[in-house]
Amino acid sequence: MRTAVEADGQSGYDDGMNDGAARTGGEVFLVDIEELKEHEKTSAVRVALVLASLVMKGAFTTPLLVDAASMTILDGHHRYAAARILGLERVPCWCVDYFDDASVALAPRRQAIAVSKEEVVRRGMAGDLYPRKTTRHAYEVPPAPLFTLRELRRKKK
C-alpha cells in the first residue's frame, strides 16, 4: 500500500494500485517496507550510525529514492536497513521513473565495476547485490515532510 503525502505533511490518498507509474511525479509516498528491493550491500557501522540518528531524532527526515516501476532502492540503503531494525512497516519514498527521469544520474563509485540503470534494477529484482558503495545516484532532494517513527510503525487503515 502506498499513501501519497504532500510537502506540508498531510496525507493525500491511499492509491492502492500496483502500477509503479502511478507513484511518480515528485511526490513522497509511504511505502510498505516489504515492497522495497535493495541493489547493493550496506556497511554495518554505517547502519548503526543511521539507526542512532533516527532514534535520536525520533523521525525519518529524508525519503528513500526508489524506482517506481520495480521498487528498487536507488539511494537510502542504510536508512532502509535501519528502518527494518526498528521494525518500521512503512518508509517515506520519493518514487521516480528511473529510466525516463533525467534528473536522476548514475555514476560508479568503483572503477572496476561497470554500472548501468538496467543493471541496478536487474540486481534489485534478482537480489544479486552489488558490493557496498558501488553506485552513486545524484539527484535533487525534494521537500519532504517529517515522519515520526511511531507513525511509520503503524499500518495505515
C-alpha positions in Angstrom: 0.0 0.0 0.0 1.2 3.5 -0.8 -0.1 6.7 0.6 0.7 10.0 -1.2 1.9 12.7 1.0 2.1 16.4 0.2 5.0 18.6 1.1 3.0 20.0 4.0 2.9 16.6 5.6 -0.8 16.0 5.0 -1.7 12.6 3.7 -3.3 12.8 0.3 -4.7 9.4 -0.7 -4.2 5.7 -0.4 -3.9 4.8 -4.1 -3.9 1.0 -3.5 -2.5 0.5 -7.0 0.3 -1.8 -8.0 1.2 0.2 -11.1 4.6 1.9 -10.5 3.8 4.6 -13.0 1.1 5.9 -10.6 3.8 6.7 -8.0 5.9 9.1 -9.9 5.7 12.9 -10.3 7.9 14.1 -7.4 5.6 13.0 -4.6 6.7 11.3 -1.4 4.8 8.1 -0.7 4.7 6.0 2.4 5.6 2.5 1.1 5.3 -0.8 2.8 8.9 -1.8 3.6 8.3 -5.3 2.3 7.8 -3.9 -1.3 11.3 -2.5 -1.5 14.3 -4.2 -3.1 17.9 -3.4 -2.4 20.6 -3.4 -5.1 23.7 -3.0 -3.1 25.1 -4.2 0.3 25.4 -1.9 3.3 28.0 -1.3 6.0 27.1 -2.5 9.5 28.9 0.5 11.0 27.0 3.0 8.8 23.7 1.3 9.5 24.4 1.6 13.3 25.1 5.3 12.8 21.9 5.9 10.8 19.9 3.9 13.3 21.3 6.0 16.2 20.4 9.2 14.3 16.9 8.0 13.6 16.3 7.1 17.2 17.8 10.4 18.5 15.6 12.4 16.1 12.6 10.2 16.6 11.7 10.7 13.0 12.5 9.8 9.4 13.7 13.1 7.8 14.9 12.0 4.3 12.9 9.8 2.0 14.5 6.9 0.1 14.9 7.3 -3.7 13.1 4.5 -5.4 12.4 3.3 -8.9 8.6 3.4 -9.1 8.2 0.5 -11.5 10.4 -2.1 -9.8 10.5 -0.6 -6.2 14.3 -0.9 -6.3 16.0 1.4 -3.8 18.3 3.8 -5.6 19.5 5.8 -2.6 18.9 5.1 1.1 20.1 1.6 1.6 21.4 2.4 5.1 18.2 4.2 6.1 16.2 1.2 4.8 18.3 -1.3 6.9 17.9 0.9 10.0 14.1 1.1 9.4 14.0 -2.7 9.2 15.9 -3.0 12.5 13.4 -0.5 14.1 10.5 -2.7 12.9 9.0 0.1 10.7 6.2 -1.1 8.5 6.4 1.8 6.1 9.1 4.2 5.0 8.9 7.5 3.0 10.0 7.1 -0.6 10.4 9.5 -3.4 9.3 7.4 -6.4 10.8 8.3 -9.8 10.7 6.9 -13.3 14.3 5.8 -13.2 14.8 5.3 -16.9 13.0 8.5 -18.1 13.8 10.9 -15.3 17.0 12.7 -16.5 17.3 14.4 -13.1 18.5 11.1 -11.6 22.0 10.5 -12.7 24.0 7.3 -12.0 27.8 7.1 -11.7 30.1 4.3 -10.5 32.0 4.7 -7.2 34.3 1.7 -8.1 36.1 1.9 -11.3 36.5 -1.8 -11.6 32.7 -2.4 -11.6 30.5 -1.2 -14.5 27.1 0.1 -13.6 24.0 1.0 -15.6 20.4 1.7 -14.7 19.4 -1.6 -16.2 21.9 -3.5 -14.1 20.9 -1.7 -10.9 17.2 -2.7 -11.4 18.2 -6.2 -12.5 20.2 -6.7 -9.3 17.4 -5.3 -7.2 14.9 -7.7 -8.8 17.2 -10.7 -8.5 18.6 -10.0 -5.1 22.1 -10.1 -6.6 23.6 -7.2 -4.6 26.5 -5.0 -5.7 29.2 -4.6 -3.1 28.5 -1.6 -0.8 29.1 1.8 -2.2 29.3 0.7 -5.8 26.7 3.1 -7.2 26.2 6.8 -6.7 22.8 8.4 -7.6 22.9 12.2 -8.0 19.5 13.9 -7.7 18.0 17.0 -6.0 16.2 16.0 -2.8 12.6 17.2 -2.9 11.0 18.9 0.0 9.5 16.2 2.2 7.5 16.1 5.4 8.9 14.7 8.6 7.5 11.3 9.6 7.7 10.2 13.3 8.9 6.7 13.9 5.7 6.0 15.7 3.5 6.7 12.7 5.8 4.6 10.4 5.3 1.6 12.7 1.6 1.6 12.3 -0.2 0.3 9.3 -2.4 2.9 7.7 -6.0 1.7 7.7 
